[in-house]
C-alpha cells in the first residue's frame, strides 16, 4: 500500500535503451509511480524538462552529456525535481560532481525492482538515499582529495558530539532507524539531529552533509 496521496512522476535517463525499457517495465505495475518518459541523453532531457512536472529523475551516471551537467540543469530549471543517480561499477568519475550539484539519491544499477521502488518513494518523500557501497567509494574519494590538498584531521566542529556520531553513521549509509538502534536513541531524535546538522552545515541533503564534513575535516572515513 502506498504512503503517498499522489502519483510520483518519474523520468528515466539512461544511455542504454534496453536498461531504460527494463526500468520502465518494472515500474509499470506500481500504482503510485508513473514513468512519463525514457530518454538517452542530456539533450533530450533538457528539451523535455521545462514543460514536464517531474518528481524524480532516475539518472544514469554515464549519461551522454554528463551526469553532473544534468544535475546542474535540473537545479536551475526544475528545482523541485529530485535526482537519483544510478551507478555501475566503473562509473565513479561523475559521482563527486553529482553530489556537489545536488543529486538526492545514489544507488547501484544492480538493485532489485523492489529496492528501486523503495528508493523512489524515499527520495520523493523528501529524504536522501545513499547506497552503502557507493557512500564508501564517494567518501574515500573526498577524503583522499582532502588529505592531498590540505591534510585536515578531525578538529573543532560546529556540531555537537552526538551530531557527529549521527553523521558518521550516515556516512556508512545507515538510515534513521538503523542509526537510532545503533546509538540507543529514538528515530525522532535522529531526525532532529539530522535537521540540526543540515542547518549548522548549511546543506540540503544527507550526502551533502557528509561530503562537507569530510572536506572540512570534521569526520574521517576509510
Beta strands, then each sheet from edge to edge (+ up, - down):
strand 1: 8-13
strand 2: 33-39
strand 3: 56-60
strand 4: 82-87
strand 5: 105-108
strand 6: 129-130
sheet 1: 2+ 1+ 3+ 4+ 5+ 6+
end
